[in-house]
Amino acid sequence: MKWSNQSQRTPDPFLATIQNPNVAYIVTRCSCYHEGPPSAPAEFLPQKADAMAVDPYALCPCGSGKKLKFCCSDLAPDIEKITKLVESEQPHAALKHVEKLLAKEPDRPSLLDIQAMLQLSLHEHDAAAKTIEHFLRVSPDNPAAHAHAAMLAADSGDTAQAVEKLQDALERTDNAMPQRVFEAIGAVGHALLLAGDFIAARALLVLYAGIAPQGDERALELLLRLNLQGGLPLLLRDDLKLLDPPERFADVNKAAFEEANKLARRGLARRSAAEFAKLINEANPQPAVVYNLALMNGWLGQVDKFVAGLHQFARLNVPLDDAVEAEALAQLLDPNLHDAQQASVRLIYPIKNEDAAIERLASDKRIERYELDPEVLDEDEITRPRSTHILLDRPVPRTGADLTVDQSPNILAFLSVYGKRTDRDAQLHVTTDRGEHFDQSKSLVAEIMGDSIGGEESSEIVAEKTASEEALSWRWRLPEDTPLAKRRELLTERRRQAILRDWTAAPRAALDNLSPRDAAKRPDLKIPLLAGVLIIEQAAVNPDERELFDQLRKDLGLPPAEVIDPGNVDWDRLPLVRIPRIDLSKAPFDRLMQQFNRAAMTGAAVASLALAKEIVSRDVQGVDIGPIYRQLIRSEPDPDHALQWIEKAKAWAANAKHPGGEWALLELEVQIERGDPAGVQNALNDIQTNYLNEPGVADATYRLLYSAGLLAPRQAPGAMPAGRTALETPAAEPGRIWTPGQEATPAGNKPAIWTP
């Protein structure tokens, strides 16, 4: 699936605290754990403490469950010495000291724990593996020993083994969790995240956050980065909640169900899964049991079982929204669904006359020179192309002021000219998609290049994408003077065509390899088809597209997405994808704020915009809605609408007697994005007249103008370029449109390609 990558201003989410009232673990620390193992990623290394005496009332590292004072008190001086050596960055000396102690007592669990920790911190994995093996042999029920094994597996990239070993550790842990097990939760969660197993990773990171001591926000920060990762489906950013036992459930089964949920909330997913498996009635499966068992398998990293359970749940007698969301999540993750692939290929032609080839490329209006980013080129100078070009299906119109979608030139191929080398003749490389325009691309190359090239010598596949991805992606070359508003208009219309026309014609494996249009004729594919619609809908960033997806459902004969009455909402279990459908005008203000924080933290653009608009529309006294306006402005896809919100934010700030420089700076940013020279100058005048004396505003203005390429660098720290103030901007070039991230284009250079 191709997710929307429409340019957005940087979101400004709230970092909300993850609370899990069902977590009963108490994390206890021993000073010998101050420096954590490197198998725990940097995000989860234990915080460094000041050198101090070992706390005699901390849990003993031997794993006995007793306090150090009443267990291995004879080791307290040595543990303190080791701690000081580690804190003074002498881990090798610390390890030697432990080895001397182990020479006298080779089976001492406390010493084996410290040795394994130090070996892992020094990346001595072979030695650590031997230590952990011995540790497990002499103390097989020690949770710290199994935690070490989990972290070693995580650091080695064996996430399946890491999950199993972590479950071994958790199952041997009572209410007082050793620090080493706590570290392993974060380490394995991070390893799963790096491996792309978002369901299992999120479960462990949420568990870590729920039991972390105050001030340790590493898991929260990692979850936030995950949530805001570009292209990650919203369905994968949501927290999946356990279902409660069915009302009509035998008492004995209800008790077993609740016990399984209790185990799950303690992170004991393996034991919980076993309990749920006992409750499965093959002849008449209970949806809640099927779902929770699937979720436990997901937490254990068993993706096949997770998606199979979701598919099964979606086929049971459950509410339509529940079925569709489960099926959509299953389709996103199902490793057995293989959509038909469309290849991007590189065709290689010999160049018989290099000068003639270059002349033909320069003279045809359907060919444009296109400079590649040096970062994508090979460092070997010999392999760099002599020139690179794009092939269009038609010449670029003289102006884009009145352009329509059908008149917009499409990029069919990328062309690279390689000069003659000692081992081969000059070559023309043509990279294009093997799709409906493949033959057209080859014919145009032959027509334009004529006898300057020979016949196709060879071809190779350079990439593959699904038919659905191809349907939702396209490449344009719009005239340089196309106004930004016209670009947005064209983008909206082309996306509408892509979804209503192209996507509905592309076959999908989840629909028995039928296209959505053909699958709509099969009643048994109703849920999978609705799930496919939800997958592309939840990737949208513009609330105005709600009508587009209503039309899509109507065209496919599917039931509409009904408006949800907030009086019937379980706010603590509300899926993110349903928020835009709620009648927010009837929702309580505290719930609006709660869901806004959640939506902002997870990067749910459409939901956060809908919530923010409702919040600022209510005149609630004593509430700081500055953060709401900030998110609203930065998430608004239409710069013209963003300017309207900025004016409202300025008025709110003035009434609340808050500084207004922030909103003036945002106005300048938006005006630059709009490419409006008059708007930029008006914003600068406003800053200079009303906000320049606010702390940081002058420097922020300079940095913004400099990053936009509208000011030259300062000549010296604190100095402005000669003859120019911080708030002056050079005259805009006629017809030139600047967008964030685009460098100033020297006169005569071709503009960047407009790619949605």
Secondary structure as GFF3:
##gff-version 3
##sequence-region A 1 756
A	DSSP	beta_strand	26	28	.	.	.	ID=ss1
A	DSSP	three_ten_helix	31	33	.	.	.	ID=ss2
A	DSSP	three_ten_helix	42	44	.	.	.	ID=ss3
A	DSSP	three_ten_helix	68	70	.	.	.	ID=ss4
A	DSSP	three_ten_helix	73	75	.	.	.	ID=ss5
A	DSSP	alpha_helix	76	87	.	.	.	ID=ss6
A	DSSP	alpha_helix	91	104	.	.	.	ID=ss7
A	DSSP	alpha_helix	109	121	.	.	.	ID=ss8
A	DSSP	alpha_helix	125	138	.	.	.	ID=ss9
A	DSSP	alpha_helix	143	155	.	.	.	ID=ss10
A	DSSP	alpha_helix	159	171	.	.	.	ID=ss11
A	DSSP	beta_strand	176	178	.	.	.	ID=ss12
A	DSSP	alpha_helix	179	194	.	.	.	ID=ss13
A	DSSP	alpha_helix	198	211	.	.	.	ID=ss14
A	DSSP	alpha_helix	218	227	.	.	.	ID=ss15
A	DSSP	three_ten_helix	234	236	.	.	.	ID=ss16
A	DSSP	alpha_helix	251	265	.	.	.	ID=ss17
A	DSSP	alpha_helix	269	279	.	.	.	ID=ss18
A	DSSP	alpha_helix	287	299	.	.	.	ID=ss19
A	DSSP	alpha_helix	303	315	.	.	.	ID=ss20
A	DSSP	alpha_helix	320	333	.	.	.	ID=ss21
A	DSSP	beta_strand	341	350	.	.	.	ID=ss22
A	DSSP	alpha_helix	354	363	.	.	.	ID=ss23
A	DSSP	beta_strand	367	369	.	.	.	ID=ss24
A	DSSP	three_ten_helix	374	376	.	.	.	ID=ss25
A	DSSP	three_ten_helix	381	383	.	.	.	ID=ss26
A	DSSP	beta_strand	387	392	.	.	.	ID=ss27
A	DSSP	beta_strand	411	418	.	.	.	ID=ss28
A	DSSP	beta_strand	427	433	.	.	.	ID=ss29
A	DSSP	alpha_helix	438	449	.	.	.	ID=ss30
A	DSSP	three_ten_helix	450	452	.	.	.	ID=ss31
A	DSSP	beta_strand	458	466	.	.	.	ID=ss32
A	DSSP	alpha_helix	467	471	.	.	.	ID=ss33
A	DSSP	alpha_helix	484	497	.	.	.	ID=ss34
A	DSSP	pi_helix	498	502	.	.	.	ID=ss35
A	DSSP	three_ten_helix	503	505	.	.	.	ID=ss36
A	DSSP	three_ten_helix	509	511	.	.	.	ID=ss37
A	DSSP	alpha_helix	516	519	.	.	.	ID=ss38
A	DSSP	three_ten_helix	523	525	.	.	.	ID=ss39
A	DSSP	alpha_helix	526	537	.	.	.	ID=ss40
A	DSSP	three_ten_helix	543	545	.	.	.	ID=ss41
A	DSSP	alpha_helix	546	555	.	.	.	ID=ss42
A	DSSP	three_ten_helix	566	568	.	.	.	ID=ss43
A	DSSP	three_ten_helix	576	581	.	.	.	ID=ss44
A	DSSP	three_ten_helix	584	586	.	.	.	ID=ss45
A	DSSP	alpha_helix	589	601	.	.	.	ID=ss46
A	DSSP	alpha_helix	605	617	.	.	.	ID=ss47
A	DSSP	alpha_helix	626	635	.	.	.	ID=ss48
A	DSSP	alpha_helix	639	655	.	.	.	ID=ss49
A	DSSP	alpha_helix	661	674	.	.	.	ID=ss50
A	DSSP	alpha_helix	677	686	.	.	.	ID=ss51
A	DSSP	pi_helix	687	691	.	.	.	ID=ss52
A	DSSP	alpha_helix	697	707	.	.	.	ID=ss53
###
